[in-house]
């Protein structure tokens, strides 16, 4: 693996190429994945290159600019396996894949790919294409505006005015068993302005004529769910927007689902509050139905079990940004569901292990964006749904493969389990600049990744008892780049094709080894990192992989006995020092030792009370002047561009550079 890493590619299904061309390459299709606001992903299919010595270099520029910039090389996928008995059995395709990051929205980019292989290439080796990033969703300009007021509102109204959302959405706001009788009033491009007040369905009363004295808000069926079923378009969404004259609150009165938009593409929510419900927005169910183009921004979720859910594989193009999501878990103490010491020894374990809220967001599909959200008090924060095998694998339709997903600049705090999960995704998932505090069982989870790449870039994790990562279900194709991870790096299951550069990984005393890698592939790599081993431990590092003369070894997992050790083919190698580790394995030759004194103000977390919550504004993980992590990294194109000093710094924060913004941005 080169120190100057790279990445990009796309969408096609992850099937196994049946014909092997040997070491020479036959170049296949190059395709662009669904774009996001700030990233583009690409896939270049190939046959051959059995000896893995080919490369795809990437250059890019805004259309019209004269100067090319360098991107990361595309990641080489080569039939890596992900297997969990009775659940997963996936073999990655033979291709190159990767992404460009931090692009301008709604902009055309020229991208040039250069394929090289000393063994020879059949087909076009240099290809240039134009791809456009997506624009942020907004209400349609020039569409109708319908004013919505709480039933019973007696003040001055702007016209056309309607009592309750469903009277504006449908021709009549009839509730109860008449709730589906009226045809829709809304049409693509409409904006429904929700004026201040509480919209609360009284589900234990019959809903009469909307303006009678017997009215009960809000003309929903008796389950209190708003079933929205009119399809908008990307250019003409159906927008439900707070009017700005006070808080517009949709209250579920403790119901199961507040909004069901599974049949309504391009529904747009902005500036409203969702509260007191099990699931605020239900957007899809696996193998049943789901929505496309859902937008939720600048809104509040309070007292909810789930904010947004969809695990329908056809979902695409969600934009969930700048929201404040508050679950039902306590914010003043940490708890977890997992029965492991020291948690299971606590007398209140069973009670505290009950989940009052699940995930803030769980989605599946492609082209989704989860950005600038504040998430607190859930089991999980922002998740890509675990889901299982892609639909109809190995013949997964292109629009049903989970690719091209961005999770960035979110502020996530107090989780039972994980802050972010990329589970069940295939490739070009980009997790950038997120802050994760107080997540008990691993800050960020890739379990599994079907081939990759998935990128974890410039994230910070602190006060996570398990540690910063939770690697499970044999994922393949993971990049960890310029992260600040307080906690030991360990795995539950081996991975493949994993690469680490420019990270800070500091032991916090909850595990003996600061860094322990299990990899089925000897082309996994690690270098230019900063480690803080735990004092007094006889072993600080481990690198368990097949014998070095083997490229890979998956131990015939499909045939082994169910009780067999998953890691049996791996040679166990452990070391007391970084120097011994580097010499024996060839990994981390340019890495160095660090300690907590590299930070402005970030002591080692104190787990004498594992339930203790650390407030993020009391910790400063910026590098202090003169820290050994400054200028200790390596150049990563499109990631460390614009570094200050002699070389890029280790960790998420470049010394002297402004901090990223976490959580909702001002409107």
Secondary structure, 3 states (H helix, E strand, C coil): CCCCCCCECCCCCCCCCCCCCCCCEEEEEEEECCCCCCCEEEEEEEEECCCCCCEEEEEEEECCCCCCEECCCCEEEECCEEEECCCEEEECCEEEEEEECCCCCCCEEEEEEEEECCCCEECCCEEEEEEECCCCCCCCCCCCEEEEECCCCCCCCCCCEEECHHHHHECCCCCHHHCCCCCECCCCCCEEEECCEEEECCCCCCCCCCCCCCCCCCCCCCCCCEECCCCCCCCCCEEEEECCCCCEEEEEEEEEEEEECCCCCCEEEECCEEEEEEEEEEEEECCCEECCCCEEECCEEEEEEEEEEECCCCCECCEEECCEEECCCCCCCCCCCCCCCCHHHCCCHHHHCCCCCCEEEEECCECCEEECCEEEEECEEEEECCCCCCCCCCCCCHHHCCEEEEEECCEEEEECCCCEECCCECEEEEEECCEEEEECCCCEEECCECCCCEEEECCEEECCCCCCEEECCCCEEEEEECCEEECCECECCCEEEEEEECCEEECCCCCCCCEEEEECECCCEEECCEEECCCCCCCCEEEEECCCCCCECCCCCCCCCCCCCCCCCCECCEECCHHHHHHHHCCCCCCEECCHHHEEECCCCCCCCCCCCCCHHHCEEEECCCCCCCCCCCCCCCCCCCCCCCCCCCCCCCCCCCCCCCCCCCC
